[in-house]
Amino acid sequence: MQKPFSLLVAGALTLAGAVPMFASAADTMTPVAGSATLTELSGEVVVINTETRLMTLKTEDGTFEVLRIPPEVERIKAIKVGDKVTISETEAVLVEIEKGRDAGSMGAVPEQSVEREEGTKPAGTMVDKLTLYGKVLEVDKAKSEVTVQGPNRTVTLKVEDPALIKDLAPGDGVIARYVRVITGKVE
């Protein structure tokens, strides 16, 4: 059964493609927005195809969910029809504004880690992190919009809380830190 849960942490900045930058010790960073979402799925394995890496779960409410098993799951052949699977996914983002000498650098820094639990069935946690660095090109306070140039593209973002951009100026940096954590266990 999927149970989505959303938490808005501090203000809301529409983040579709937000892009940010690098910082030095002389710079100052101010968190302006963040959010986190937790989704849970559990069910019984009714189909497992180790060649295509697809698994079908039947949830408690009788619906079926087809999942692609990532290559990081090494013990896929240990998953059998009838096993119980529990998966949780947490996605979080924190947006910061950076002012100072090095504000406005651009780039993207990905990180990935996998922790496997011991046992005969697959279990563990995968963590994907992405830090994006960008530069504020334009601030339209009347429309409550900010245009940010990132490493690959330029985007205009709608800011839901105008107070978040009252001190924002072209040349300021934006840093968006995305984290996705997936934990799964087969029993």
N, C-alpha and C positions, 0 to 999 in steps of 0.2 A: 504494500500500500504506500503510495507516495504521500508525503506530508511536507509541503513546502512551507517554509518559515522565513519571513523577511524582517530585517531589522534595519531601520534607518538610523545611522549613528549621529551625524551632525550636519544638518542642512542637506540640501540636495542639489547636485550639479548633474545635469544629464551628461552621461559619460560615453555616449556612442562614439568610440574611437578617440577618446581624449589622449593627448600626447604631451610628455614633460621633459626634464633636463637634469644635469649633474650639479653637485653642490661642493663648496669648499668650506673650510672651517670659518671663514670670514662672512659667509652668507647666513641669512636667517631664513628659516622655513616655518610656515604657518599652516597647520592642518585646516582645511576649509570644509571638506565633505567626506563622507564615508558611508559605506553600506555593507551588509553581509546577508547572505541568503543560505539557508540550510535546506537540503532536500534529502529525504530518506526513502528508500525502497527496500522492501523485503518480500520474499516469496519462495515458492518451491520450484526447483528446476524441472521443467517438463520436456525440454529439448536442449541438447548440447551438441554442437558441431565443432569439433576441434580443428578441422581443416579451414573452415570459414571464420572461426573464432566468434561464432554467434551462439547466444544462449537465450532461451525463452523461459521467463519466470511466470508462474501463476500467482498473483497476489491474493491476499486475504479476501478482497472484495470480488474475486473471480475474474478480474481483468488479466490480460496477458501483456507482458513487456518483453520486447526483444532487445537484447543488449549486445554490443560489440565488446568482446573481451580484449583489453589492450595487450600489446606484446610484453609489457612488464609482468603480466601474470604468467609465470613460468610453469606452474604445476596444473595447467589446464586439463590434462588428461586425468587428473584426480577428481574432477567434478563429474558427478553422476546424476542421472535422473532421480528425483526424490530428495536430493540434498536441499537444505535450507540456505538461502543466500540473504545477507543483509548488507546493504550499501548505503553510505551516507556521503553527500557531497556538500562541501561548504565553499562558497565563493565570496570573496571580500575585496573591497577596493578602498583605498585611502587616497585622497587628492590633497596635495600640499601646494602652497604658493611659495616661491622662492624669490627673494630680493637680494641684491648684492652684486659684487664684481663679476661672478661667474654665472649669474642667472641667465637662462635662455639657451644653455647648451642643449644639444639634441642627441638622442640615442635611445637604444632599447637594450636592456640587460635581462636575458632569460636565465632561470635556474630551474633544475628539476632534481628531485630526490625520490627514492623508493626505499621503504623499509618493509621487509618481509618478516612475517611471524613464522616461527617454527611450527611444524605439525605436518600431518599428512594431506590436509586440504589447504587450498590457497587462502591466504589472509595477509593483510598488510595495508600500508598507507602510501599513496602517491601524492607528492606535493609539487605543484607547478607554480612558479613565481615569475612575474614579468614586471619590471620597472621601466616605465616610459618617461622620457624627458623631452620637454618642448618649451616653446617660447610664445608668450602672449604677443600677438600682432596688433589686435584691436579690441577695445572694450566699448560696447554700445550700451551704456547704462539705461538709456530710454527704452530699449528693446530687451534689456536684461540678457545680453548675449556677449560671449567672449569668443574671439577667433584665436585658435592656437595652432602654431606650426610645429609639427612633430618630425621624426626622422623619415617618415614615408609619405606624409600627406598633411594637408592643412584642413582643420575642421572648425566649424562654428557650433558652439555649445550654448544651449538655453540654460540659464541659471534660474532655478526656482526661487531662491531667496536673494533678492537684490542686495542685501547687506553684505553678502559674501564677496561682492565685486566692488564695493564702494572705494576701497583703497588700491584696487588693481590697476596697473598701467602697462602700456606697451613696453616690451623689453623684460617684464617680469618672467620668471620661469614657472613652469607647472610640472609637478612630478605626480604621476599616477602609479600606485603600487597595487598590482592585482595578485591575488593569491587564490589558488584552487586546491582544495584538499579532498581527496577521495579515499575513503576507508571502506574496505570490503572484507567479508568473512564468509566462508563456505563451511557449513556444518553438516 
